[in-house]
Amino acid sequence: MSRVSIDDIPVTTIDGRATTVGEFGDRARLIVNVASRCGLAPQYEALEALQRRYEPRGFTVLGFPSNQFLQELGSEDAIAEYCSTTWGVTFPMFERVKVNGRSRHPLYGQLTRVPDDDGKAGRVTWNFEKFVVAPGGEARRFRPSTQPEDAAVVEAIEAALPG
């Protein structure tokens, strides 16, 4: 398991409110780069199910839309409406970010240092790459093809839950 320091990183919610990742620092977090027009978008349904199941125990999904793979809608309003009306998303969503390259968001500058279970760190490979981050900063990485309800993801969430 790797450790990341992300709580001081500034982020902006999808409705334009400035905050930091630390606003959610006392919770187990599942950070996901999402895209509305991706073939993996049905994962939103499973992400929302995890949110509803574990939120009372100190967990939240954090969705970071990215158009880096050219599959995201053109505005934050359109993304928010799509997520709400199509998938019933209630978890926090943020403004679009870049997840790779020189201009990637600082959050992903930290997260891409986390290796997956095969020991591979580096670039985000596609939409819906998942990072489970415990309140203390311990992190696990799951590639896009790993479904949110996969036993390994659920195990990582349960291990990351506070107290």
C-alpha positions as CSV (number, residue, x, y, z in Angstrom):
1,M,0.0,0.0,0.0
2,S,1.2,3.5,-0.9
3,R,0.8,6.7,1.0
4,V,-0.3,10.0,-0.6
5,S,-0.5,13.5,0.8
6,I,-3.6,15.1,-0.9
7,D,-5.6,16.9,1.7
8,D,-4.1,20.3,1.1
9,I,-4.7,20.2,-2.7
10,P,-7.2,22.8,-3.9
11,V,-10.2,21.6,-5.9
12,T,-13.3,23.2,-7.2
13,T,-16.7,21.5,-7.0
14,I,-18.8,21.1,-10.1
15,D,-20.9,24.0,-9.0
16,G,-17.9,26.3,-8.7
17,R,-17.1,26.2,-4.9
18,A,-13.4,26.3,-4.0
19,T,-12.4,23.8,-1.4
20,T,-9.6,21.2,-0.8
21,V,-9.5,17.4,-0.9
22,G,-9.1,17.7,2.9
23,E,-12.8,18.7,3.2
24,F,-13.3,14.9,2.9
25,G,-10.1,13.9,4.7
26,D,-11.8,12.3,7.7
27,R,-13.5,9.9,5.3
28,A,-12.5,6.9,3.2
29,R,-12.5,8.2,-0.3
30,L,-12.9,6.5,-3.7
31,I,-11.5,9.0,-6.2
32,V,-12.4,8.3,-9.8
33,N,-11.8,10.2,-13.1
34,V,-15.1,10.0,-14.8
35,A,-16.4,10.6,-18.4
36,S,-20.1,10.8,-19.4
37,R,-19.6,9.5,-22.9
38,C,-17.3,6.6,-22.0
39,G,-18.4,3.0,-22.5
40,L,-17.5,2.5,-18.8
41,A,-20.1,5.2,-17.7
42,P,-22.4,2.5,-16.4
43,Q,-19.9,2.3,-13.5
44,Y,-21.6,5.4,-12.2
45,E,-24.5,3.2,-11.0
46,A,-22.1,1.0,-9.0
47,L,-20.2,4.0,-7.6
48,E,-23.5,5.5,-6.4
49,A,-24.5,2.1,-4.8
50,L,-21.1,2.2,-2.9
51,Q,-21.8,5.8,-1.9
52,R,-25.2,4.9,-0.5
53,R,-24.0,1.7,1.2
54,Y,-20.9,3.1,2.9
55,E,-21.6,6.9,3.4
56,P,-23.1,6.3,6.9
57,R,-19.8,4.6,7.9
58,G,-17.5,7.5,6.8
59,F,-17.0,7.0,3.1
60,T,-17.5,9.1,-0.1
61,V,-16.9,8.8,-3.8
62,L,-15.3,11.8,-5.3
63,G,-15.9,12.2,-9.1
64,F,-13.4,14.1,-11.2
65,P,-14.6,14.5,-14.8
66,S,-11.9,14.6,-17.4
67,N,-12.0,15.1,-21.1
68,Q,-8.4,13.9,-21.5
69,F,-9.7,10.9,-23.4
70,L,-12.2,13.0,-25.4
71,Q,-15.3,11.5,-23.9
72,E,-16.7,14.1,-21.5
73,L,-19.4,16.6,-22.0
74,G,-18.6,20.3,-22.7
75,S,-19.6,22.0,-19.5
76,E,-19.8,21.4,-15.8
77,D,-23.6,22.1,-15.9
78,A,-24.1,19.4,-18.6
79,I,-22.0,16.9,-16.7
80,A,-23.9,17.6,-13.4
81,E,-27.3,17.2,-15.2
82,Y,-26.2,14.0,-16.9
83,C,-24.9,12.4,-13.7
84,S,-28.0,13.4,-11.7
85,T,-30.7,12.5,-14.2
86,T,-29.1,9.4,-15.8
87,W,-27.4,7.8,-12.8
88,G,-28.9,9.5,-9.7
89,V,-25.4,10.6,-8.6
90,T,-25.4,12.1,-5.1
91,F,-21.7,11.9,-4.4
92,P,-19.5,15.0,-4.8
93,M,-18.5,15.9,-8.3
94,F,-15.8,18.4,-9.3
95,E,-14.8,20.6,-12.2
96,R,-13.1,18.9,-15.2
97,V,-9.4,18.1,-14.6
98,K,-6.5,16.8,-16.6
99,V,-5.2,13.5,-15.2
100,N,-2.1,13.1,-17.3
101,G,0.7,15.2,-18.8
102,R,2.5,18.4,-17.8
103,S,-0.8,20.2,-17.0
104,R,-2.4,17.4,-15.0
105,H,-4.2,18.5,-11.8
106,P,-2.0,18.3,-8.7
107,L,-4.3,15.7,-7.2
108,Y,-3.5,13.4,-10.1
109,G,0.2,14.3,-9.7
110,Q,0.0,12.6,-6.3
111,L,-2.4,9.8,-7.2
112,T,-0.4,8.6,-10.3
113,R,2.5,7.8,-7.9
114,V,0.4,5.0,-6.4
115,P,1.0,1.6,-8.0
116,D,-1.7,-0.8,-8.8
117,D,-1.7,-4.4,-7.4
118,D,0.7,-5.4,-10.1
119,G,3.2,-2.7,-9.0
120,K,2.6,-0.4,-11.9
121,A,2.3,3.4,-11.2
122,G,2.3,6.2,-13.7
123,R,-0.3,7.6,-16.1
124,V,-4.0,7.1,-15.8
125,T,-4.8,4.6,-18.5
126,W,-8.4,5.5,-19.2
127,N,-11.6,6.9,-17.7
128,F,-12.8,5.3,-14.4
129,E,-9.4,4.6,-12.9
130,K,-10.1,4.3,-9.1
131,F,-8.0,5.2,-6.0
132,V,-9.2,4.3,-2.6
133,V,-7.6,6.6,-0.1
134,A,-7.9,6.2,3.7
135,P,-8.1,9.2,6.1
136,G,-4.4,8.6,6.9
137,G,-3.4,8.8,3.2
138,E,-2.9,5.0,2.6
139,A,-4.0,4.4,-1.0
140,R,-4.8,1.6,-3.4
141,R,-5.2,1.9,-7.1
142,F,-7.6,0.0,-9.4
143,R,-7.6,0.2,-13.2
144,P,-10.6,1.2,-15.2
145,S,-11.7,-2.3,-16.1
146,T,-12.0,-3.2,-12.4
147,Q,-15.7,-2.7,-11.5
148,P,-16.5,-0.6,-8.4
149,E,-18.2,-3.5,-6.7
150,D,-15.2,-5.9,-7.3
151,A,-14.3,-7.7,-4.1
152,A,-10.8,-6.1,-4.0
153,V,-12.3,-2.6,-4.2
154,V,-14.9,-3.3,-1.5
155,E,-12.2,-4.8,0.7
156,A,-10.0,-1.7,0.2
157,I,-13.0,0.5,1.1
158,E,-13.8,-1.5,4.2
159,A,-10.2,-1.4,5.3
160,A,-10.0,2.4,4.8
161,L,-13.2,3.2,6.8
162,P,-12.5,5.4,9.8
163,G,-12.6,4.1,13.3
